Amino acid sequence: MLKVRDYINIDKEILGGNPVFKGTRVPVESLFQHLEKGVSLDQFLLDFPSVSKDQAIATIEMAGKLMTSKDIEKIYETAA
């Protein structure tokens, strides 16, 4: 089972608390921005060599599970 804390770090001292890939200063958001622009995962990894392929894939998988959860409305309500 994937655990968020194994792949993502949130620390107020690193980029103001924005989620970053664990062990890096690379914002998780940058992965999704790249993918939205049509940049391949391989190119993202070349652009950010401190992020491992396992980290990137796990993050995408976790996002997929989150967005397809039956409880997505509850999650959305707490984030609003």
Buried (B, 14 or more C-beta within 10 A) or exposed (E): EEEBEEBBBBEEEBBEEBBBBBEBEBBBEBBBEBBEEEBEBEEBBEEBEEBBEEBBEBBBEBEEEEEEEEEEEEEEEEEE
